[in-house]
Amino acid sequence: MSQYDFDLFIIGGGSGGVRAGRIAAGYGARVAVAEEYRYGGTCVIRGCVPKKLLVYGSEFGHAFEEAAGFGWTVSGARFDWATMIANKDKEIGRLEKIYRGIFENAGVKTFDGRATVKDVHTVVVNGKSVSAGKILIATGGHPVKPAVPGAELMITSNEAFHLKALPKRVIILGGGYIACEFAGIFNGFGSEVTQLYRGEQILRGFDDDIRNHLAGELVKTGIDLRVKTDVTKVEKGKGGLIVSLTDGSTLQADCVMAATGRRPNTDGLGLEALGVDLDEEGAVVVDEYSQSSVPNIYAVGDVTNRMNLTPVAIREGHAFADTVFGGKSRRMVYENVPAAVFSQPSVGTVGLSEAEARKRFGEVDVYRTVFRPMRATISGGEGRIMMKLVVDAKSDRVVGVHMVGHEAGEIIQGIAIALKAGATKADFDATVGIHPTAAEEFVTMREKVREPVRA
């Protein structure tokens, strides 16, 4: 009989915690989990899932415009924000029940409430002390606002999912994937959108061709994208919010959304007092097996600030359970992890950017194409698709694949398998394309683009 109430206590009922708990329980561990808000975490409750539902809804506006070229007459089409939000909320409620059910079916004890760590083997939840052999921190992260006067007048992605009405004029601060996605969402629903980013170009860290091409496409859709521009102050005015900019000008808006970064949820958990190392942003510092500086305390997901993607958190949680409770030493491999940005148009990417590949391999071959999609030929759409292959010149191995265009994420998922398997450019060339599709361009590019990497 164990000296502890549970073999594993998980703080956080999001994607990483759910997977870790289910797998650990499957190995026979006695598992408990505490969640202070709603089960499902950022992704299910206030992240990827509701955001993707809003993306789907916002795409219909552009689809109606394109329909005329194909002979459709769409008259009287109206959008109702309240209906969209209500249906979104209904779906999120359904998914939350599923996540609760996963724990129940696995025999995991659930606590509804905030948990803190009292000592290396004790968790306090709802005023009750519970002991555990291992503690897993899976509390995720939260959005932060810029430190400027009037920041309290801004919303974040959390509040964007629960606005009572669609704002007519929206200013979005930031150039990351969340900012780009919500710019497309509000624009698609009919809001007047201005996106401000203080850096040189949006999507810092992505391949330069993705960054530059997407920026141009966002402008085509009607988004007023301004780079090298930041906010200095937000204040209330007669006609809404008045936003002062670094160039001395001002803008008026009904809503200002900050999408300027996220921080790990570690404040007040009691970790530092126990000697758990946190980095300068508050993330739990862990080794390759998700173990913190305190041997029996582990952490997975966004709270570690390693690679903040839901499927990565799930893999980290699974690897933790296999290693600690399953007798299988496993760790998450962060190379060739595919990712998507559900902007409009969307982005799909896997592997290295051109700049990263040149730094690692020296000589690389680059193949790139920009073309008008077939559906735009009679719809009159101005959008262009960009596809790119980055190849290690010495081995012929494809080390990076990038795309901006409709359903880019769906296409890149399959290509990620090829990169994981070590496919070469010759393998891509030998693959028969599916015609007519946009995806076939990935196996028909033959001419190299030789140019120095752009800053």
Secondary structure, 3 states (H helix, E strand, C coil): CCCCCEEEEEECCCHHHHHHHHHHHHCCCCEEEEECCCCCHHHHHHCHHHHHHHHHHHHHHHHHHHHHHHCCCCCCCCCCHHHHHHHHHHHHHHHHHHHHHHHHHCCCEEEECCEEEEECCEEEECCEEEEEEEEEECCCEEECCCCCCCHHHCECHHHHCCCCCCCCEEEEECCCHHHHHHHHHHHHHCCEEEEEECCCCCCCCCCHHHHHHHHHHHHHCCCEEEECCCEEEEEEECCEEEEEECCCCEEEECEEEECCCEEECCCCCCCHHHCCCECCCCCECCCCCCECCCCCEEECHHHHCCCCCHHHHHHHHHHHHHHHHCCCCCCCCCCCCCEEECCCCCEEEEECCHHHHHHHHCCEEEEEEEECCCCHHHHCCCCCEEEEEEEECCCCEEEEEEEECCCHHHHHHHHHHHHHCCCEHHHHHHCCCCCCCCHHHHHCCCCCECCCCCC
